[in-house]
Amino acid sequence: MNGETKGFYGNCIIVAVQPQEIPAETKKKLLAACRMLYFQSGECFNHLVAVCSTARCCKKAINIMQLQYLGENAHAEFT
């Protein structure tokens, strides 16, 4: 995409802090949204974790997770 900065890649790790409170149907929707944003997604111990490779994708993903699914239970780190 033209908007991406070449070479600006890292890992955006988004964690659902209380995944036991996320209904199964919501998890399915969340993982589908992650795939649409070019994520690699999976379970990591008790946390639902999504990893993205660009800062722009990270920003979109955290918006989806906070606004539509997880509220304040989600946070993101871009490294």
Buried (B, 14 or more C-beta within 10 A) or exposed (E): EEEEEEEEEEEBBBBBEBBEEBEEEBBEBBBEBBEEBEBEBEEEEEEBBBBBBBBBBBBBBBEBBBEEBBEEBBBBEBE
